[in-house]
């Protein structure tokens, strides 16, 4: 097995919950909103996670980085408002829930989500909002 395959196997073996990722995202956003440097907030968060559970923190950070990379791509722009928040709370939950359990893979040498299957997973998870007249 290659080192990349070993890494993916270890990352995908860690079962994460949507709430774990949401807590980290919310904590980082609160600190950033309070004026903290985003790089420093990320480093502090990473150190705290690594101290608590190294294997788990590695999986969490890999999934959050993969989600961030997906959100930076043009194909995901329709899910995000200009300020960087998801369009609806349901869409935010779907994005994070997909990131928590969707299989990671290697794309161009980086840990990532396969774009098409990740988008399908989001669509499975998103709940319609509003009503019909």
N, C-alpha and C positions, 0 to 999 in steps of 0.2 A: 504494500500500500504506500502511496506517495505521501510526503509531508502534508500537502494540501488536503488529501483525502482524510488523513488522520485528524487534522484540525477541524474539518467539516463534521466528521463523525463525532468528535468531542463536543463541538458547539451544538449540534442538532440533538445530542443525547440529553441535554439539559432542558427539562420541562419548565417553561416559564408561564406565568399568568399575565394577562393584560394589565391587571392592577399593579403588578411590580413595575412594568414599564411606565405606566401612567404616573405613578408616584415619583419616579426619577425625573420624568419630563416635567412634571408640575413643580418639583423642588428646584430644578435648574431654571425654569421660567420665572419663578418667584424671585430667586436670587438675582437673575439678570434684570428683571423689572425694578429691583431695588437698587440697581446701579452697579452691580458686581460685573467684573470682566467675564465674558462668556468662556474664555479659555481657562481662566482660573477656576471658575465654577465647575467646568468639565473635569479639570485635574483633581479638584477636591473630591468631587463625586466619585471619580475613578478610584482614588486612593481609599475612600471609605468602603466602597464595594469590594475592592480587592482584599482589604483587611478582614472583612466579614466572611467572605466566601470566594476564594480566588477563581475557581472553575465557573461558578455561577456568574461572577462579575464579568468574566471574559465573554460569556455567552450573552449577557445583557448588553454589554458595550458593542459587541459585534452586531447584534440585531438592531440597536439604535443607530449605529453607523450605516448599516445597510438600508434602514428606513430613510435616514437623512439623504443618502445617495439617491434613493428612488425619488424622493420629494424634490430633489434638485433637477431631476430630468424633466424635459419638456412634456413627456407623455403623462406626467402626474400633475401638471399645473392646474388642470380642471378641478382637482380636489382641494386646492388651497386658495385662500383669499390673499390679496397682495401683502398683508401684514405677516403672513407666514402661519396663520391659524387655519385649521380645516374649515370647510364650508359650513358644516353643521356638526353638532355634538355627535350625532350618529355616525357621520363620516369619520370623525376623529377616533371614535371607539373602534370602528371597523379597521382603520389603518393600523392602530396600535395592536388590536387583537390579531390581525394578520401577521404583524411583525413578531408577536410573541410565539406563534406556533408554526409559521410557514417555514418549510425547509430552506436552509441556506445553501448556496452553491458558490462556485468560483466563477466570476465574470471578469475577464481581462486581468487576471491575477489578483483580484480583490474578493473578499467575502461579500456576497450580495444575495439579493433575491432575484430569481428568474422573473423578468418583467411581466410576461403574459400570464403566468400562473399566479403571480402575486396580485395582479389586477383582478383576475377571476375570483380569487379568495376574498378580496375587499368587497366585490359585488355580492358575494354570497353572504357576507356578514353585515352589510349596511342595511339599516332599517329605514323604510320610507318615512319621510316626515311630512307633516301637513295633511291635508285631506282633499277629497275631490268634491266638487259642487254638484 
